[in-house]
Structures are given as structure tokens and as C-alpha cells.
Amino acid sequence: MRVTVERNDFLKALGHVQSVVERRNTVPILSNVLVQAKDGVLRLTATDLDMEVVETARKANIAEDGAATAPAHLLHDIVRKLPDGAELRLEQPDEGRLAIITGRSRFMLPALPPQDFPDMKAGEMTHEFAISPDDLKFLIERTRFAISTEETRYYLNGIYFHHVEEGNLLRAVATDGHRLARAETEAPAGCEGMPGIIVPRKTVLELVKLIDAAEDDIGVAMSDSKIRFSIDGVVLTSKLIDGNFPDYERVIPTANDKRLEVDTRLFAQAVDRVSTVSSEKGRAVKLAISEDRLVLSVNNPEAGSAEEELACSYEAEPVEIGFNARYLLDITGQFEGDTTLFLLNDGGSPTIMRDAGGERAIYVLMPMRV
């Protein structure tokens, strides 16, 4: 292999693929990135066996086809430290080494046989559609914070995507058992009848990085077991979580008739202030709600107490209810409008929260004892 490539272009491609590679691997080849020069194209591939990212370096001149695998993070660190705009030469003096040459710098990295690099075949995809970066980002950003990190309930370790026939919607849901986030957008043509799928947390995090730089519509293809995203020349393929997402509709209250409206910014600031004295374990904040008056309070025997009063819009009977302060801040952080809407039942029942200015996302929050 003999290739000349522009440093910035190569670094961008390396940055996307190397982030998939785990820092510690029991299988040595999984620590490497596959560098392939073939048919006039330079491709970089990395995988952890559950997810694979393939990206093309666009500003590459291939003098001789070939392939090599080199340590992903080491290669990325080397290229990152080379001068901006430098021209790199990639060469293979033999099958066991990959050379990176630029100016007076020459690096020789150990290379494992490319034929040993795992190929994550996507297989046949049953559904394909295109979605705008803004719509996909909205679905992910409004739900990913609620993904569970509890490994025993592995089926909650991702975002559940499915098609809703009524209204023709594409919906995303995530929950950790304490809070639930649901966002939806108009369904793109082609996702009708798609299977309900759970996209793993790690895949979601990699996807967010790619969406931020996306300019064109994102191609999505899926089967019952895998999903593939095509984003401006980058192809991300991932296994799906093999499990059944719970019937989330059952936990969304339908009888919450007490309506509280409060300024989002002022509410979030007040929660942040009073929770300063809360215990790290509980983080509980009590909301005492009465007509047009909201009092937030925290009582921690070890660190003292705090109380703050806010104006609000509320006309029902008084309610006292406790919530985890971190969860309140996570949810209000999703809102773009000026007003947060709470729909309550009583102090022991789940509460619905949403941005009063938008109905495409709703949140369900379980109360805490305070």
C-alpha cells in the first residue's frame, strides 16, 4: 500500500472511527483500525463487534492498493500531533508494519494481518428511509438522558424507536424506571410497519457526534437485529438490543388534571439552588403547590435546609410532592420554551412534565418520599 492523504481529512476520518474502539481489549485486533486502499478510495474501519464505523478519507491519492491494521488510538494521537495541513504518506514496508511519513517525521507502527479483521456483515435490511438530521437529533436529544445504566435490565439500555400508525409518527422512548422520556416527529416515508427496535446507548452516543456534522438527510436501514446509518460518507452499523421494551403507555398517567405552569428558567435555577444542601444520595426536593404559589424546599439533617418561593399558575387543590432534583434539571434542560407545564394527580402518583410551548415530547417523573 502506498497512499498520500491530507492530514486534516485523515484526522477527521480517524476521529470518527477510533472512538468506537475500546481502550482495553482482550482481542488485539479490536484495538486496531483497518486502513484499506482499494479502487481509488481510502477507507477506515473500526469495530467492537457490536458496532462498526466505516469512513472514507476523501482527499487521498492512492498509488498502490493494499490494506493494514494499526493501533487506532496510537495512530489517531500521532496524526493529531502532526502539523495542520501536512501531507502524509502511508506505506507498508512489510505486512507487519505501517509507516506514516511527513516532512522529516517518520513513524513505524506494528500492524496485524488485515484478513484477521472482523467483518460485521449487516445482512438484509427490511426497512429503509431517510430522515433529516434535525428530526433525528430531536428524537435522540429529548430522550437519551433517560436511558438506564442498570445492566440487569439490559432492554432499557437504549432508545426504543417505533412507528405509530395513529398520526403517522416516528416515536422514540427511553426510561430508567424513575423517569420516562417520549419524543415524536412526523414519520418519514418508508418507516411504516418497521419493527420496534432498541438502539444501544453506545450507538446513540456515536450517532450524536455524527449528526452534529451532518448536512444531508440521513439514510436509515434496519432489520430485526441490526441498524445502519449513512451520514455524509460515514456508515455506522450496529447490533440492536435483543429484548422486549416494556409497555410504556401503561405508565403515562391519563387522569392527571391538576395543571401547574411555572417559568422554566426561574424554576430550574431555584431547584439548582435549594438542592445544594440536599444529600448526594437522595437529591430530593419538595414542591408545595397552592394557588399561584410554589415553594421548593430541602431539609437535610446533616447540611441544613433551604427554601425558595416562586410565582406560578395553579388553581387546583394544594399538593405536596417530592422529586429528584437532578431529574427535574435534566427534563427542564430539554425545554426551549419559557414555561414548564406539570400535570399532577396527587403526591404519590407519577407526574407529567412538558414544554408548555410544544407537544412533541412529554416526560413522566416518579415522585420521591420527602
N, C-alpha and C positions, 0 to 999 in steps of 0.2 A: 504494500500500500504506500502510495506517495500522494499526499494531498496538501494543497495550500489553502488556508482559510483565514478570514479576517477575525482578529481576536475578539472583538465585541460580539460579533454574530455567534461565534463558537461558545463564548461565555454565557450568552443568553440561553442557548440550547442546553448547555451543560447545567445551568442553574435550574431549569425545569425538571430535567431527568434525575439529577443526583439527589434531589430532595426526597425521592421515593426510596432511596437506598438507606437501610438501617445502619446505624453506626457500628453495631455489633452483629456479626453474622456467624453462625456455625458452619454455613456453607460458603466457602471462599468466593465462588463465582458470583454470588449475590451481592458482594461488596463492589463488584465491578460494573462499569458501563460498557456496553457493546458499541464500538465505533465501526461503522460499515461504509465503505466507499464502493458504490456499485451503480452502473448505468448513469453516470454523471451526477449522482446525488450522494451527499454525505449525511447519513442518519445516525442518531444516537439513541440507544435503548437502555432502559433500566427497569428492573422489576424486583418485587419482593415475594413473588409467586401468587400474591393476591391481587396485585395491581401492576400494570405495565404502562410506561410512558415512552412514546416514540416521538422524536422531534427531528426536523430537517434543518441543517445549517445551510442557509440559502446562499451565502457568499463564499462558496467553496469551489476550488478548481482542482479537479481530480486528474492526476497524471497517470495513476496506476490503481486499478481496483484492488481491494483487499479488505480484511476485517481483523480487528483485535479487540481484546477486552483489557481495560486498565482500571486500577482503583478509582472509584468515582469521586470520592471526596478529596483525595490527593490531587487528582487531575484538575478538579474544579479550583482548588486552592492555588495551584501553580498558575493556571490561566488567569485567575483573578488578580494575581500579583504582577502580571506582565504589563508592559506599557499600553496605555489606551491607544487603540488604532493600529497596533502592531500586526504584522503578517506572520502567521505561524505555519511551519511545515510539520506535518505528521508523517513519520516514516517507520518502517519495520525493518531493522537490520536483521532480525531473525524472528521466528514465531514466538519466542519467549520474552520479547521486549518491544516497547513502543517508544519512539523518540519524538520529543517536542522541541523544535528548534526555532529560534527567532533571534535575529541580531547576533549578539555574542553569547546568548544563553542557549544551553543545551541540557535537556532533562531526559533521562532514560528510566522508564517505568517498567516494572515487571508486568508481563501480560500472560493471561491464561488462555487456553485454546478457545476460539470463538464457537467452535462446534459444541462445546460444553455449555454454552449459554442457554438457559431455558427459553423456550418459545411458548408464550401464552396465547395459544390459538383461541380466538374469540368464538369460533363456531358460527352456526347460522343464527342470525338475528331476526326475530319475528315481527318487530315493530320498529319503524324509523320515522323520525320527524325532525324538524328544525325549529329552534326556539331562540328568541332574541336574548342577547346577554343580559339585558336589563330585567327581563321576566325571570330568567333562571336565577340571577343574583338575588332578586326579591324573594323568591321561594326559599332559597338557602339561607340568606341573611336573617330572615324573620323566624327561622326555626332552629338553626344549628346549635344555638346556645342551650337548648333544652335536651340535646342528645344525652342519653345516660352514659355514665362511665363505669357502671356496675357490670363487670364481666359475666356474672352469673346469669343475668338477664340479657344475653347477647343480642336478642332480637330487638332490643331498644337502643343498641349501639350504632344507630344510623338514622337517616331520614327516610320516612315512608312516603313514596310517591305513588299516586294512582289517579286514574281518570274518573271523574264524577259525571255521570250522564245528565243528571238534572242541572241545567245551566251550562253544560258542556265545559267543565272546568278541569284544569290540572291542579291537583292539590298536594301539598307537602305537609307532613305531620311529624313532630318529634316530641318525646316525653321521657322523663326520668322517674315518673311515678309521683313526683311532688308538684310538677308543673307540666303543662301541655301547650305546645305552640302549633297553630294551624294556619297556613297561608295558602292562597289560591290565586290563580290567574286564568285567563281565557285559554282553553286548550288549543294547542297548535294542531293543524291538520295532520292526521296520521297517528295520533296517540289514542284514538278511540279503541276501546277494547284491550288496551295494554294491560299486562298483568300488574298487580300491586307489587312493588319492589322496594327493598330496603337497601339504600346505598350506604356503605360503611363510613364511619367517622373520618378515617384517614383519607379516603377517596374524596369526601366532601371538602376537607381542608386543602387538598391539592387542587381541586376543581376551583375553589375560590381564587387561588393565585392566578390560574389561567384565565378565568372570566374577567378579572380586573384589566387585563391587557387585550381582551377580545374586541374586534372591530366589526366582524361579520356575524351573521346568525350561527348558532352552534348546532352542529349535527349530533343527534342522539339516536343511537340504535341499541336495542335491548332484546334479551331473551329471558327465560325464567331464571337463569343462573348468572348472566353477565350483562354488563352495560358498557357502551363505548361512546365517548365524547370526542368529537372532532372540532378543534378550536384553532383557527388560523394556522394550520400546518402542524399542530400538535395533536397527537392521538392518545387519549387516555382510556385504557381498557381496565375494567375492574370486575372482580367477582362480586356477587351480591350476597347479602346475609341470608343464609338458608334458614328461615324461620317464619312464624306467623306473627305479624304485628297485631296487637290487641285491638278489640273493637272500641276505638277511641270515642266514637259517637256517644257511647253509654256514659262517659264521664263528663260530657259537656252539659251543664245544667240547662233545663228548659223553663224552670219556674222561678228564676231569679228576677224579681220585679222591683227591687229597691235600686234606684238609679242615683249614683254619685258621680258628679263631674268636678274635676279639680285641675288647676293649671299644671301641666306636665313638668315644666322646668322647676317651678317652685316646690312641687311635691317631691321630685327626685332630690333636690337639694336638701329639703327638710329630712327626708329619710336618711340621706347620707350623713347629715349632722347628728341626728339623735342616735343613730346606730353606732356612733363612735364609742359609746360606753357599753354596747351590748357584748355579750360573751362571744368568743370566737366560735364556740360550738353551736350555739343556738341562733344567734343573729336575729332574734325575734323583736319585732316592732309591733306595738299595739295601736290600732286605729279606733278611736272613739268617735263615732259619727252621729251627729244630731243635725237638726235643721240648720243648713247653711254654715255648719261649723265642723271642722275636722281637727282632732287633737291627736298628734303622734307622740307616743311615749315609750320609753325603755327603762326598765328597772333591773339593775344588775347589782346584787348584794356585794360583789367584790369591787366594782368600779364606780358605783353611784347610779344616778338616774338622770334622765333628760326628757324634756317635753317641749313640743312646739305646736303652735296653733296655726291653722290655715283657713282661709275663706274657701267655701265650696258651694256647689249647688246640690242640695239634698232636701227632699220633702217628705220622706217616709219616716217610720218609727225609728228611734235610736238603735244603733247596732255597735257592739264592740267585737273586734275581730283582730287576730294576730297573724302576721305574715313574716316570712324570712326576708330580711332587708335586702340581701343580695339578689334574691329572685325579683323583688319589686324593681330594683335598679336595672336588672337585666332586661325586664319587659319594657319599662318606660324608655330604655335606651333604644328600642326599636321604633318608637313613635316619631313621626315627622310633624304632626300637627301640634297645636298649642294646648289641647285639652285631653286628659285621660278620662275614660269612662269606665266606671266599675258597675257591674250588675251583681247585686248581692241577694242572698236569701236570709241567712242568719249567721251567727258567729261560729258555727261548727260545720258549715257547708262550703263546698267549692265556690269560688268567685270567678266571674268572667271579667277580663280586662281587655280593652281595645282602644285604639286611637279613635277619639270621637270624630275625627275628620276622615276616616277611612274604614271600610268594612271588609277589605280583602284579607285581613289577618285578625285572628282572635286568640286569646290566651286564657287558659284555665289554671287557677292557682289554688292549691290546697291550703287551708288555714293551719295555724300553729296554736298550741296552748300557750297563753301568756298570763 
